[in-house]
């Protein structure tokens, strides 16, 4: 597959909503067919589901956050479904990413931050950057280790892919080569996600299955502390 990452210079950030028709194009190692089918379903529905998972105010706040840290910089966009596909494939085949250019920033958001484990992504984001480059991240996560959140994370780790708490994400960043700028980081609650899943507004059904299991166990899915960690980091 050719290079799909989008490079931009001094332009406004917008979450791209292109359904790129991934059915039958995601290839994973033998024996990983559950993840393969689930990831393909997630990516195929990401364009449609975005407007249900986040409110208009949520999306506007994301754009404002990212744009504030991209002004005047050449940056690499990893928030698109196409970028997610290439990063997922690179992760499964353990191949290097195909970009020789260097940038002032990488935007780490969109479907890839849910499909791939954070530590791997944090490591991959270093090579495209010039010295002094920054990582601008919006990563879905859980608020804390409440019983509902713990059960959600266990079920997601078994049937989808792992999710962690905001604190755990910050710990992973701290253990990596990244230094988070304290004034930029923060957990933002996204209750619209819970509502969209419970009202069956999503094309991707994996979250609904988890919520059904939570209710069967006596938990209230509206108590799941879903949100996102927003942060800016530079290499130590």
LUMMI-188285 format. One record per residue (C-alpha): residue in three letters; x, y, z. Coordinates in nm, 2 decimals. Layout:
# LUMMI-188285
[r 'ala'; [X; Y; Z]]
...
***
This chain:
# LUMMI-188285
[r 'unk'; [0.00; 0.00; 0.00]]
[r 'unk'; [0.12; 0.35; -0.08]]
[r 'unk'; [0.19; 0.62; 0.17]]
[r 'unk'; [-0.14; 0.75; 0.31]]
[r 'unk'; [-0.03; 0.98; 0.60]]
[r 'unk'; [-0.13; 1.34; 0.54]]
[r 'unk'; [0.13; 1.61; 0.58]]
[r 'unk'; [0.01; 1.96; 0.64]]
[r 'unk'; [0.17; 2.30; 0.70]]
[r 'unk'; [0.01; 2.58; 0.90]]
[r 'unk'; [-0.34; 2.47; 0.81]]
[r 'unk'; [-0.63; 2.41; 1.04]]
[r 'unk'; [-0.69; 2.07; 1.19]]
[r 'unk'; [-1.02; 1.89; 1.12]]
[r 'unk'; [-1.11; 1.53; 1.19]]
[r 'unk'; [-1.14; 1.38; 0.84]]
[r 'unk'; [-1.46; 1.18; 0.80]]
[r 'unk'; [-1.39; 0.97; 0.49]]
[r 'unk'; [-1.53; 0.61; 0.48]]
[r 'unk'; [-1.26; 0.45; 0.29]]
[r 'unk'; [-1.43; 0.11; 0.23]]
[r 'unk'; [-1.20; -0.12; 0.43]]
[r 'unk'; [-1.40; -0.44; 0.40]]
[r 'unk'; [-1.18; -0.72; 0.28]]
[r 'unk'; [-0.86; -0.50; 0.28]]
[r 'unk'; [-0.75; -0.54; 0.64]]
[r 'unk'; [-0.50; -0.83; 0.65]]
[r 'unk'; [-0.38; -0.97; 0.98]]
[r 'unk'; [-0.16; -1.27; 1.07]]
[r 'unk'; [-0.33; -1.61; 1.08]]
[r 'unk'; [-0.50; -1.69; 1.40]]
[r 'unk'; [-0.61; -1.32; 1.46]]
[r 'unk'; [-0.93; -1.33; 1.27]]
[r 'unk'; [-1.15; -1.21; 1.56]]
[r 'unk'; [-0.94; -0.89; 1.58]]
[r 'unk'; [-0.93; -0.87; 1.21]]
[r 'unk'; [-1.31; -0.87; 1.16]]
[r 'unk'; [-1.37; -0.65; 1.46]]
[r 'unk'; [-1.11; -0.39; 1.36]]
[r 'unk'; [-1.25; -0.39; 1.00]]
[r 'unk'; [-1.60; -0.33; 1.13]]
[r 'unk'; [-1.48; -0.05; 1.36]]
[r 'unk'; [-1.29; 0.12; 1.08]]
[r 'unk'; [-1.57; 0.09; 0.83]]
[r 'unk'; [-1.81; 0.26; 1.07]]
[r 'unk'; [-1.58; 0.52; 1.21]]
[r 'unk'; [-1.69; 0.80; 0.97]]
[r 'unk'; [-2.06; 0.75; 1.05]]
[r 'unk'; [-2.01; 0.68; 1.42]]
[r 'unk'; [-1.80; 0.99; 1.49]]
[r 'unk'; [-2.09; 1.22; 1.48]]
[r 'unk'; [-2.28; 1.00; 1.72]]
[r 'unk'; [-2.00; 0.94; 1.96]]
[r 'unk'; [-1.91; 1.30; 2.00]]
[r 'unk'; [-2.13; 1.61; 2.02]]
[r 'unk'; [-2.08; 1.91; 1.80]]
[r 'unk'; [-1.93; 2.09; 2.10]]
[r 'unk'; [-1.69; 1.80; 2.17]]
[r 'unk'; [-1.56; 1.80; 1.81]]
[r 'unk'; [-1.52; 2.18; 1.81]]
[r 'unk'; [-1.33; 2.17; 2.13]]
[r 'unk'; [-1.10; 1.90; 1.99]]
[r 'unk'; [-1.03; 2.11; 1.68]]
[r 'unk'; [-0.96; 2.42; 1.90]]
[r 'unk'; [-0.72; 2.22; 2.12]]
[r 'unk'; [-0.52; 2.08; 1.83]]
[r 'unk'; [-0.51; 2.40; 1.62]]
[r 'unk'; [-0.37; 2.59; 1.92]]
[r 'unk'; [-0.07; 2.37; 1.92]]
[r 'unk'; [-0.01; 2.34; 1.54]]
[r 'unk'; [0.01; 2.70; 1.44]]
[r 'unk'; [0.30; 2.77; 1.20]]
[r 'unk'; [0.41; 2.40; 1.21]]
[r 'unk'; [0.44; 2.14; 0.94]]
[r 'unk'; [0.25; 1.84; 1.08]]
[r 'unk'; [0.17; 1.48; 1.01]]
[r 'unk'; [-0.20; 1.37; 1.05]]
[r 'unk'; [-0.24; 1.02; 1.21]]
[r 'unk'; [-0.61; 1.08; 1.28]]
[r 'unk'; [-0.75; 0.95; 0.96]]
[r 'unk'; [-0.89; 0.60; 0.90]]
[r 'unk'; [-0.64; 0.56; 0.62]]
[r 'unk'; [-0.35; 0.64; 0.85]]
[r 'unk'; [-0.50; 0.40; 1.11]]
[r 'unk'; [-0.50; 0.12; 0.85]]
[r 'unk'; [-0.13; 0.16; 0.76]]
[r 'unk'; [-0.03; 0.19; 1.13]]
[r 'unk'; [-0.23; -0.12; 1.22]]
[r 'unk'; [-0.07; -0.32; 0.94]]
[r 'unk'; [0.28; -0.19; 1.03]]
[r 'unk'; [0.22; -0.29; 1.39]]
[r 'unk'; [0.11; -0.65; 1.30]]
[r 'unk'; [0.39; -0.71; 1.05]]
[r 'unk'; [0.65; -0.52; 1.27]]
[r 'unk'; [0.76; -0.32; 0.97]]
[r 'unk'; [0.89; 0.04; 0.97]]
[r 'unk'; [0.66; 0.33; 0.87]]
[r 'unk'; [0.72; 0.45; 0.52]]
[r 'unk'; [0.80; 0.82; 0.57]]
[r 'unk'; [1.14; 0.97; 0.53]]
[r 'unk'; [1.02; 1.33; 0.57]]
[r 'unk'; [1.04; 1.51; 0.91]]
[r 'unk'; [0.78; 1.72; 1.07]]
[r 'unk'; [0.73; 1.96; 1.35]]
[r 'unk'; [0.43; 1.77; 1.50]]
[r 'unk'; [0.23; 1.45; 1.48]]
[r 'unk'; [-0.14; 1.45; 1.55]]
[r 'unk'; [-0.23; 1.13; 1.74]]
[r 'unk'; [-0.60; 1.09; 1.74]]
[r 'unk'; [-0.88; 0.91; 1.55]]
[r 'unk'; [-0.93; 0.53; 1.52]]
[r 'unk'; [-0.56; 0.43; 1.55]]
[r 'unk'; [-0.55; 0.54; 1.92]]
[r 'unk'; [-0.82; 0.28; 2.00]]
[r 'unk'; [-0.69; 0.00; 1.78]]
[r 'unk'; [-0.32; 0.00; 1.88]]
[r 'unk'; [-0.17; 0.00; 2.23]]
[r 'unk'; [-0.06; 0.34; 2.34]]
[r 'unk'; [0.30; 0.24; 2.42]]
[r 'unk'; [0.36; 0.12; 2.06]]
[r 'unk'; [0.21; 0.44; 1.92]]
[r 'unk'; [0.41; 0.66; 2.14]]
[r 'unk'; [0.73; 0.49; 2.02]]
[r 'unk'; [0.62; 0.51; 1.65]]
[r 'unk'; [0.55; 0.88; 1.67]]
[r 'unk'; [0.92; 0.97; 1.74]]
[r 'unk'; [1.08; 0.89; 1.41]]
[r 'unk'; [0.88; 1.13; 1.18]]
[r 'unk'; [0.97; 1.43; 1.40]]
[r 'unk'; [1.24; 1.69; 1.38]]
[r 'unk'; [1.44; 1.78; 1.70]]
[r 'unk'; [1.20; 1.97; 1.92]]
[r 'unk'; [0.90; 1.82; 1.75]]
[r 'unk'; [0.58; 1.76; 1.95]]
[r 'unk'; [0.31; 1.50; 1.98]]
[r 'unk'; [-0.05; 1.64; 2.00]]
[r 'unk'; [-0.28; 1.37; 2.13]]
[r 'unk'; [-0.65; 1.30; 2.18]]
[r 'unk'; [-0.68; 0.95; 2.32]]
[r 'unk'; [-1.01; 0.79; 2.44]]
[r 'unk'; [-0.98; 0.64; 2.78]]
[r 'unk'; [-1.15; 0.59; 3.12]]
[r 'unk'; [-1.17; 0.85; 3.39]]
[r 'unk'; [-1.05; 0.62; 3.68]]
[r 'unk'; [-1.06; 0.26; 3.82]]
[r 'unk'; [-1.42; 0.26; 3.93]]
[r 'unk'; [-1.59; -0.08; 3.93]]
[r 'unk'; [-1.78; 0.00; 3.62]]
[r 'unk'; [-1.47; 0.12; 3.44]]
[r 'unk'; [-1.27; -0.18; 3.55]]
[r 'unk'; [-1.53; -0.42; 3.42]]
[r 'unk'; [-1.56; -0.22; 3.09]]
[r 'unk'; [-1.18; -0.24; 3.05]]
[r 'unk'; [-1.17; -0.61; 3.12]]
[r 'unk'; [-1.45; -0.68; 2.87]]
[r 'unk'; [-1.30; -0.46; 2.60]]
[r 'unk'; [-0.96; -0.62; 2.64]]
[r 'unk'; [-1.12; -0.96; 2.59]]
[r 'unk'; [-1.35; -0.88; 2.30]]
[r 'unk'; [-1.22; -0.57; 2.13]]
[r 'unk'; [-0.88; -0.41; 2.23]]
[r 'unk'; [-0.74; -0.27; 2.55]]
[r 'unk'; [-0.85; 0.07; 2.70]]
[r 'unk'; [-0.68; 0.22; 3.00]]
[r 'unk'; [-0.74; 0.51; 3.24]]
[r 'unk'; [-0.62; 0.87; 3.19]]
[r 'unk'; [-0.37; 0.82; 3.47]]
[r 'unk'; [-0.23; 0.50; 3.31]]
[r 'unk'; [-0.18; 0.69; 2.98]]
[r 'unk'; [0.01; 0.96; 3.15]]
[r 'unk'; [0.23; 0.69; 3.32]]
[r 'unk'; [0.30; 0.53; 2.99]]
[r 'unk'; [0.40; 0.86; 2.84]]
[r 'unk'; [0.62; 0.92; 3.15]]
[r 'unk'; [0.79; 0.59; 3.10]]
[r 'unk'; [0.86; 0.67; 2.73]]
[r 'unk'; [1.07; 0.93; 2.56]]
[r 'unk'; [0.80; 1.19; 2.59]]
[r 'unk'; [0.77; 1.48; 2.83]]
[r 'unk'; [0.41; 1.60; 2.87]]
[r 'unk'; [0.36; 1.97; 2.90]]
[r 'unk'; [0.16; 1.99; 3.23]]
[r 'unk'; [-0.05; 2.29; 3.13]]
[r 'unk'; [-0.18; 2.11; 2.82]]
[r 'unk'; [-0.30; 1.78; 2.97]]
[r 'unk'; [-0.64; 1.69; 3.09]]
[r 'unk'; [-0.91; 1.43; 3.10]]
[r 'unk'; [-1.23; 1.54; 2.93]]
[r 'unk'; [-1.55; 1.35; 2.99]]
[r 'unk'; [-1.75; 1.25; 2.68]]
[r 'unk'; [-2.10; 1.13; 2.81]]
[r 'unk'; [-2.23; 1.14; 2.45]]
[r 'unk'; [-2.05; 0.81; 2.40]]
[r 'unk'; [-2.25; 0.63; 2.66]]
[r 'unk'; [-2.58; 0.77; 2.53]]
[r 'unk'; [-2.50; 0.68; 2.17]]
[r 'unk'; [-2.41; 0.32; 2.26]]
[r 'unk'; [-2.72; 0.27; 2.48]]
[r 'unk'; [-2.95; 0.42; 2.21]]
[r 'unk'; [-2.78; 0.19; 1.95]]
[r 'unk'; [-2.68; 0.48; 1.73]]
[r 'unk'; [-2.35; 0.33; 1.63]]
[r 'unk'; [-2.28; 0.12; 1.32]]
[r 'unk'; [-2.00; -0.06; 1.51]]
[r 'unk'; [-2.17; -0.30; 1.75]]
[r 'unk'; [-1.88; -0.40; 1.98]]
[r 'unk'; [-1.94; -0.13; 2.24]]
[r 'unk'; [-2.31; -0.22; 2.26]]
[r 'unk'; [-2.22; -0.59; 2.33]]
[r 'unk'; [-2.00; -0.47; 2.61]]
[r 'unk'; [-2.28; -0.25; 2.76]]
[r 'unk'; [-2.52; -0.55; 2.74]]
[r 'unk'; [-2.27; -0.76; 2.94]]
[r 'unk'; [-2.23; -0.48; 3.19]]
[r 'unk'; [-2.60; -0.46; 3.25]]
[r 'unk'; [-2.62; -0.84; 3.29]]
[r 'unk'; [-2.36; -0.81; 3.56]]
[r 'unk'; [-2.57; -0.54; 3.74]]
[r 'unk'; [-2.38; -0.23; 3.63]]
[r 'unk'; [-2.52; 0.09; 3.49]]
[r 'unk'; [-2.35; 0.17; 3.16]]
[r 'unk'; [-2.41; 0.54; 3.21]]
[r 'unk'; [-2.17; 0.52; 3.51]]
[r 'unk'; [-1.89; 0.42; 3.28]]
[r 'unk'; [-1.65; 0.71; 3.29]]
[r 'unk'; [-1.57; 0.74; 2.92]]
[r 'unk'; [-1.37; 1.04; 2.79]]
[r 'unk'; [-1.04; 1.13; 2.64]]
[r 'unk'; [-0.70; 1.25; 2.74]]
[r 'unk'; [-0.58; 1.56; 2.56]]
[r 'unk'; [-0.21; 1.63; 2.58]]
[r 'unk'; [0.09; 1.78; 2.41]]
[r 'unk'; [0.43; 1.62; 2.46]]
[r 'unk'; [0.79; 1.68; 2.34]]
[r 'unk'; [1.08; 1.44; 2.33]]
[r 'unk'; [1.28; 1.44; 2.65]]
***
